[in-house]
Amino acid sequence: MQEEVMTRELDAFHSDGNEILVLGIGNYLMGDEGVGVQFINRIDKSKFPEGISFIDGGTGGFTLIPYIENHKKVIIVDATMDGKEEGTITLLKPRFSDDFPISLSGHNFGLKDMVDILSMMDTMPEIYLYTITISKMEPMCMTLSSKVDAAIEKVTTQILQQIEKIKN
């Protein structure tokens, strides 16, 4: 019996042929919990080098899998309730769902489940998770607190530096 080896090719539809994805996650209608989405919608993409995909992932959960698995490097911005000072930025490099902080905000199960699926399918890219500490989620609020709002500019600078390291 002949063994057939299936090769996997990147899906250009989900990656635009780019190797790096910058993904903001969060619920825009829950105040600070939506900082990842606010980040994506506010950044000046012209400051970034070419060859990068940008996605407002909202609370997309499993629908984001094809986008994540079709990039070699994925940079995620998300809110966390980790008890640190509001607006604190932390960089994590999770490889498995257990590497994600328990304290990710409201949609953490979706993100962890996605990572489990990507690991099982052996399509896990290198992930850089930038968390921004929040102190509360505020239903039906579309504004950010001042410290969380100020973190967007800081995390943008850190991500630009990270992309430069990745590309070199």
N, C-alpha and C positions, 0 to 999 in steps of 0.2 A: 504494500500500500504506500502510495506517495503522500508525503506530508505537504500540505499547502500552507505557506506562510503569507499572511495578509499584511500588507504594508499600509501605513496610515499616512495620508497626505493632508497638509493643511488646507482648510476650507477657506478660499479667498473671499467668499461672501461674508463670512463672519469675522475676517481679520483685515480685509482690504489689502492683503499682502503684507501687513505690518507685523513685526515681531513683538512689539511692546503695546500693551493695553493699559490705559489709565481708567480706572473704574470707580465711580462714586456710588456709594450705597447708602440708603436711608429713606425715611418717610418725610417728605417735604411738609406734610401737614402736622408734624409732631414737634415743632420747635427745633431745639438743638439736635434732636435725633436725626434730623435731615441734613446734617452738616456735610456728609459725603456728596449728596446731590447738589447742595448749594455750592460746594467746591467746584464740581464739574461745570455747573452752569455759569460760574463767574470767572473762571480762569481765562487768561488771554492765550489762546492756543498758538498764536504767532510767536510767543516766547519759547515754544518747544521746538525741538528739531523735527525734521520730517520723519515719516515712518512710524508714527504713533497713532493708535486708535484711542478715541475718547468715548466713554459711554456713561450716560446717566442710568445707572442700574436700578434706581428706585428700590423697590422691595421685590424685584423680579425673581428672586430665588432660582429655581431650576431652569427657567428660561434663559439664564445667563450662561449656562454650561457650554453651549457651542462657542460663545465668544471667548470664554476663559480658556478652554482647551485648544483653541486655534491660535493662541499667542504663546511665544516662548517665555515671555516675562510679563507678569501682571502686577500692577501697582494698584492697590485698593485703598480708598479712604473711607473710613466708617467711624461712627460714634461709639464710645464705650462708657460704661458706668463703672470705672475701676477704683473709685475712691480717691484718685489723685486730684490735684487742684484743677478746677475747670479750665479748659483750654490747653491742657498738657498734651503734647504730641509724643507718641511712642511708636517706634518702628519695630515690627515683629517680622520674622521670616518663617511662617508656619509651613510645615511640609505635610502634616497630617491633621485631621480635625481636632485631635486632642491638644495640638499646639496652639489652637485659637483660645483666647481668653474666655473664660466662662462669663465674664462681665460685658461682652459685646451687647449692645442694646437690643431692642425688641425683636429683630429678625435673625438673631444669631443661629438659630437652628437651621435655617435655610442655607446659610453660608457654610456651616459645618457639614451639613448633609451633602452639599455640592462638592466639597473637598473629598469626602468619603467616596463619592461616585467617581470623581476624577482619578483618585488613587486606585480604585478597583479597576477602572478602564485603562490604567497606566497612561493617562493623558494629562497628568498634573504638570502645569508649568511652574516656573520659579515664581513664588509670590512674595511681594513686599506689602505688608499690611501696615498702613499708617492709621493709628487710632487717635481720635481726639476725645479727650475726657469731657463728658457732660455731667451735670448734676441732676437733671430731671428731663422727663419727656412731657411736653405740654400739648395736649390734644387741641386740634383746630387752631394752631399757631404756626405762622409761616415765617416768623422772624427768629434770628439767633440772638442769644445773649451776647454781651459785648466781648467777653473773653473767648468764647467759641468763635465768634465772628472774626476776631483778630487772628485766630489760629489758622484761618484759611490762607492768608498771605504767607505765613510762616511755613505751613506745610507745602505750599506751592514751591517755595524756594528750596526746601529739602528734597522734593521730588525732582525738580530740575537738576539738582546736584546728583541725585541717585541715577537719573537717566544718563547723565554724563559719564558716571562710573560704569554703568552697564555697557554703554556704547564704546568705551575705550578698552 
